Amino acid sequence: MKIFQIALGILAAIGGFVDIGDLVFNMAAGAAFGYQLLWVVVIGVVGIAVYSEMCGRVAAVSGKAVFDTVRERVGFKAGLVTLIAAQVVNLMTLAAEVGGVAICMRLLSGLPYRWLILVAIVALGIVVWVVSFDWIERIFGYGGLCLLVFAVAAVKLHPDWGAVAHGFVPHLNTEDSLLYVYFAVGLLGAAMTPYEVYFYSSGGVEERWTPKDLGLNKANAMIGYGLGGFLSFALMIVGGTLFLAQGIEPETLGTIALGAQVPLGEIGLLLALVGILFAVGGASIDTLFAGAYNLAQFLGWEWGRYRTNAGAPRFTVTWMVILVLALGIVMTGVDPVQLTEYAVIFSVVALPLTYLPILLVANDRSYMGRYVNGRLANTLGIVYFVIILAVALTAIPLMILTNVGQG
């Protein structure tokens, strides 16, 4: 069925646009600045859709994923730097997502958090070992759609829709301009996190896309990330309507879920927690696969769930090791929300080396033939690469100057 064929884009969007970091960043941005930063989400949606379409097209035409092109286009040394940066950020993000899964399970069950970390790790390991790639897409992608409850909550809270519309126009109406820019950079970085394109392009290879699937690729990129952006709008509107006036900083997943409970009651809370659980669980699998994909592709190993676990043994061992490392990190007691905020900011620094090879290959006629970038895709790609460079240069200084968004 066609609806199942766009599951890859939905999973990539739910697990990328609306992971634990985005939940907190979007809600916190609304709580701090109301609707003023909605325009940043639009820029992020278009940017990730443009580059995902490119890397999906490259995967369909050449059968190669992102880290194949990184190695080919920037060379071994620069590629190794990109690989190390990507793996560190992926591991940080995975640990944060696993912690988020455990937090959701604790909120739903009341059981001890540390035991639920182990349960989360074991459950994720079993799912990745047993469940096919297609069904992983469907289960977590469509389960995460419970987050649409935040869209209903946003309407039920009766925001000032004129102010919401004004939020889609870039403007600065605050004395704390540094914090505003920090949130703008964080939201853009979270929207274009590198692991999204690692997972998306590798997923296209997993599904054995060919040039006949280029229409499906576009649908995945536009519908999937468009949906992710819509959910981000809803989260920011809820944050701006519910928390801003009361001076509440939504720094936990429990507080975020209250954004659905206040207007919709217990059913809203339950749907929010279930949606967060599937979204964060999907993000865990995205980042876990991304880490294994990256290493295998860079070193030229066989990889992919379609090969079965025994058919790609080094790939299988890699994701197992990454999962155990993530368990070690989250068992230290680190706050998953804070960890993912650091991961988002540090991932911004790795953006240029990730996206430049994609742009170069998609614009190379000798590589892509008649499927090379058109004028619009090439123009957008160049414009966004300039934005990516600016964001990469400012992310760390802004994190230091704002004390990681604390002002």
C-alpha positions in Angstrom: 0.0 0.0 0.0 1.2 3.5 -0.8 0.6 4.7 2.8 3.1 2.1 4.1 5.7 3.2 1.5 6.0 6.6 3.0 6.7 5.1 6.5 10.4 5.7 6.1 9.9 9.5 5.8 7.5 9.5 8.7 9.9 7.5 10.9 12.8 9.7 9.9 10.7 12.8 10.7 9.2 11.5 14.0 12.5 10.2 15.1 14.5 13.2 13.9 12.3 16.3 14.0 10.4 15.2 17.2 13.0 13.3 19.3 13.6 14.1 23.0 15.7 17.2 22.1 13.2 18.6 19.7 10.4 18.0 22.2 12.2 20.1 24.8 13.7 22.7 22.4 10.4 23.5 20.7 8.4 23.6 23.9 11.1 25.6 25.7 11.3 28.0 22.8 7.6 28.6 23.1 7.8 29.0 26.9 10.6 31.5 26.5 9.6 33.5 23.4 6.0 32.6 22.7 5.5 32.1 18.9 8.4 34.3 17.8 10.6 31.4 16.6 8.1 29.5 14.5 9.8 30.9 11.4 13.0 28.9 12.3 11.1 25.7 12.2 10.0 26.5 8.6 13.6 27.1 7.6 14.6 23.8 9.2 11.8 21.8 7.6 12.7 23.1 4.1 16.4 22.5 4.7 16.1 18.9 5.9 13.6 18.1 3.2 16.0 19.5 0.5 19.0 17.5 1.7 17.0 14.3 2.4 15.6 14.4 -1.1 19.1 14.8 -2.4 20.6 11.9 -0.5 17.6 9.8 -1.2 18.0 10.5 -4.9 21.7 9.6 -4.7 20.9 6.4 -2.9 18.3 5.5 -5.6 20.5 6.3 -8.5 23.9 4.9 -7.2 22.9 2.6 -4.4 25.2 4.5 -2.1 24.4 6.1 1.2 25.8 9.2 2.9 29.1 7.9 4.3 30.0 6.2 1.1 29.9 9.7 -0.5 31.7 11.3 2.5 34.6 8.9 2.0 34.7 9.4 -1.7 34.3 13.2 -1.8 36.3 14.5 1.1 39.0 11.9 1.4 40.1 9.6 4.2 41.4 12.1 6.7 38.5 14.6 6.5 36.1 11.6 6.3 37.6 10.1 9.4 37.1 13.4 11.3 33.5 13.5 10.1 33.0 9.8 11.1 34.4 10.4 14.6 32.3 13.5 15.2 29.2 11.7 13.9 29.8 8.7 16.1 30.3 10.8 19.2 27.2 12.8 18.6 25.2 9.7 17.6 26.2 8.0 20.9 25.3 11.0 23.0 22.0 11.2 21.2 21.3 7.5 21.5 22.0 7.6 25.3 19.6 10.5 25.7 16.9 8.8 23.7 17.2 5.6 25.7 16.9 7.7 28.9 13.8 9.3 27.4 12.3 5.9 26.7 12.9 4.9 30.3 11.4 8.1 31.5 8.2 7.6 29.5 7.9 4.0 30.7 8.3 5.3 34.3 5.6 7.9 33.8 3.3 5.2 32.4 4.1 2.5 34.9 5.5 4.1 38.0 8.4 1.5 38.1 12.0 2.5 39.1 13.8 4.5 36.4 17.1 2.6 36.5 15.5 -0.8 36.0 13.5 0.6 33.2 16.7 1.7 31.5 17.7 -1.9 31.3 14.2 -2.9 30.1 14.5 -0.2 27.4 17.9 -1.4 26.2 16.8 -5.0 26.1 13.5 -4.1 24.3 15.3 -2.1 21.7 17.9 -4.8 21.1 15.2 -7.4 20.6 13.2 -5.2 18.2 16.3 -4.5 16.1 17.3 -8.2 16.1 13.9 -9.6 15.3 11.8 -7.1 13.5 12.3 -6.3 9.8 13.2 -2.8 8.6 9.8 -2.3 7.0 7.9 -3.1 10.3 10.3 -1.0 12.4 9.3 1.9 10.1 5.6 1.2 10.5 5.5 0.5 14.2 7.5 3.5 15.4 6.6 5.9 12.6 2.8 5.5 13.0 2.9 5.0 16.7 4.6 8.4 17.0 1.6 9.9 15.3 -0.1 9.9 18.7 1.9 13.2 19.1 -0.8 14.8 17.0 -2.6 15.2 20.3 -0.4 18.3 20.8 -2.0 19.8 17.6 -5.4 19.2 19.2 -4.1 20.7 22.5 -2.8 23.7 20.7 -6.3 24.4 19.2 -8.0 23.8 22.5 -5.8 26.3 24.3 -7.2 29.1 22.1 -3.9 30.9 21.3 -3.9 34.4 19.7 -3.8 33.2 16.1 -2.8 36.6 14.9 0.3 36.4 17.1 0.9 32.8 15.9 0.8 34.0 12.2 3.2 36.8 13.1 5.6 34.2 14.5 6.2 32.9 11.0 7.8 36.3 10.1 11.4 36.7 11.3 11.5 39.3 14.0 13.2 40.1 17.3 11.0 41.4 20.1 13.1 40.6 23.3 15.9 42.1 25.3 17.6 38.8 25.6 18.8 38.6 22.0 21.6 36.1 22.7 19.2 33.6 24.1 16.9 34.2 21.2 19.7 33.5 18.7 20.8 30.4 20.7 17.3 28.9 20.5 17.2 29.8 16.8 20.5 28.0 16.2 19.4 25.1 18.4 16.1 24.7 16.6 17.7 24.8 13.2 20.4 22.4 14.3 17.9 20.0 15.8 15.9 20.1 12.5 18.9 19.2 10.4 20.7 16.8 12.7 23.1 14.7 10.7 21.8 11.3 11.8 18.5 12.1 10.0 20.2 12.0 6.6 22.5 9.0 7.6 19.4 7.0 8.5 17.2 8.3 5.6 19.7 7.6 2.8 20.7 4.2 4.3 17.0 3.4 4.6 16.6 4.1 0.9 19.4 1.5 0.2 17.7 -0.9 2.7 14.5 -0.6 0.7 16.5 -1.1 -2.6 15.3 2.1 -4.2 16.0 2.6 -7.9 15.4 5.6 -10.1 11.8 4.4 -10.4 11.4 5.3 -6.7 12.4 8.9 -7.0 8.7 10.0 -6.7 8.4 8.0 -3.5 11.6 9.6 -2.3 10.2 13.1 -2.8 6.9 12.1 -1.1 8.9 10.7 1.9 10.9 13.9 2.2 8.0 16.3 1.8 5.3 14.5 3.7 7.5 13.0 6.4 9.4 16.2 7.3 6.3 18.3 6.7 4.6 16.3 9.3 7.6 16.7 11.6 7.4 20.4 11.2 3.7 20.5 11.8 4.2 18.7 15.1 7.0 21.2 16.0 4.6 24.1 15.4 2.1 22.5 17.7 4.7 22.0 20.5 5.8 25.6 20.3 2.3 26.9 20.2 1.4 24.9 23.3 4.6 26.1 25.0 3.8 29.7 24.2 0.2 29.5 25.2 0.4 27.4 28.3 3.8 28.0 29.9 4.9 31.5 28.9 2.4 33.5 30.9 3.0 31.3 34.0 6.8 31.5 33.7 7.2 27.7 33.6 10.3 26.2 32.0 9.3 22.8 30.6 12.6 21.0 31.2 11.2 17.4 31.6 9.2 15.1 29.5 6.6 15.0 32.2 6.1 18.7 32.1 5.9 18.6 28.3 3.1 15.9 28.5 1.2 18.3 30.8 0.8 20.5 27.7 -1.7 17.9 26.4 -3.2 17.1 29.8 -4.3 20.6 30.7 -6.7 21.1 27.8 -7.6 17.5 27.1 -7.5 15.7 30.5 -6.2 12.2 31.2 -6.7 10.9 27.6 -4.6 13.8 26.4 -1.8 12.9 28.9 -1.9 9.2 27.9 -1.8 9.9 24.2 1.1 12.4 24.7 3.1 9.9 26.7 2.5 7.1 24.2 3.4 9.4 21.3 6.6 10.5 23.1 7.5 6.9 23.8 7.2 5.8 20.2 8.9 9.0 18.9 11.8 8.7 21.3 12.0 4.9 20.7 12.0 5.6 16.9 14.8 8.1 17.4 16.7 5.5 19.4 16.6 3.1 16.5 17.4 5.9 14.0 20.6 6.8 15.9 21.5 3.2 16.6 21.3 2.3 13.0 23.0 5.5 11.9 26.0 4.7 14.0 26.3 1.2 12.6 25.6 2.4 9.0 28.3 5.1 9.2 31.1 2.8 10.4 30.2 0.0 8.0 29.9 2.3 5.0 33.1 4.2 5.8 35.1 0.9 6.2 33.4 -0.8 3.2 31.7 -3.6 5.3 28.6 -5.3 4.3 25.7 -3.7 6.1 21.9 -3.5 6.3 19.0 -5.2 8.0 17.9 -6.7 4.6 21.1 -8.9 4.8 19.9 -10.5 8.1 22.1 -10.4 11.2 24.3 -13.3 10.1 24.7 -11.8 6.6 26.3 -8.7 7.9 28.1 -9.8 11.1 30.3 -6.7 11.6 27.4 -4.4 11.1 25.4 -6.5 13.7 28.3 -6.4 16.2 28.7 -2.7 15.7 25.1 -1.8 16.6 25.3 -4.2 19.6 28.4 -2.5 20.9 26.9 1.0 20.4 23.8 -0.1 22.3 25.9 -1.3 25.2 28.0 1.9 25.2 24.7 4.0 25.3 23.6 1.9 28.3 26.8 2.7 30.1 26.4 6.4 29.6 22.7 6.6 30.6 23.4 4.4 33.7 25.7 7.1 35.1 22.6 9.1 35.9 23.1 11.8 33.3 20.0 13.9 32.6 18.7 12.7 29.2 17.3 16.1 28.4 20.5 18.0 29.1 22.5 15.4 27.3 20.5 15.7 24.1 20.7 19.5 24.2 24.5 19.2 24.2 24.3 16.6 21.5 22.2 18.9 19.3 24.6 21.8 19.7 27.7 19.6 19.1 26.0 18.0 16.0 25.7 21.4 14.5 29.5 21.6 14.2 29.5 18.4 12.1 26.9 19.7 9.7 29.1 21.1 7.0 31.2 18.0 6.5 28.0 15.9 6.4 26.1 18.0 3.9 28.9 19.2 1.6 29.5 15.7 0.0 25.7 15.3 -0.5 25.5 18.6 -2.3 28.6 17.8 -4.4 27.5 14.3 -5.5 23.9 15.4 -6.2 25.2 18.2 -8.4 27.7 15.9 -10.3 26.4 15.0 -13.7 29.1 12.3 -14.2 27.8 10.6 -11.1 24.1 11.2 -11.3 23.5 11.5 -15.0 20.1 13.0 -15.9 19.1 12.8 -12.2 21.5 15.6 -11.2 20.3 18.5 -9.2 18.0 20.9 -11.0 18.4 24.7 -10.7 16.0 24.9 -7.7 17.5 22.0 -5.8 21.0 23.3 -6.4 20.2 26.9 -5.4 18.5 25.8 -2.2 21.3 23.4 -1.5 23.9 26.2 -1.8 21.8 28.7 0.3 21.3 26.1 3.0 25.0 25.2 3.0 25.9 28.8 3.7 23.3 28.8 6.6 24.8 25.6 7.9 28.3 27.1 7.9 27.0 30.1 9.9 25.2 27.9 12.4 28.2 25.7 12.8 30.5 28.6 13.6 28.2 30.2 16.1 26.7 27.2 18.0 29.5 26.6 20.5 30.1 30.3 21.4 26.3 30.8 21.9 26.1 27.7 24.1 28.9 29.1 26.3 27.5 32.6 26.4 24.0 31.6 27.3 25.1 28.8 29.7 23.3 26.2 27.5 20.2 28.2 27.1 19.8 29.2 30.8 20.4 32.8 30.0 
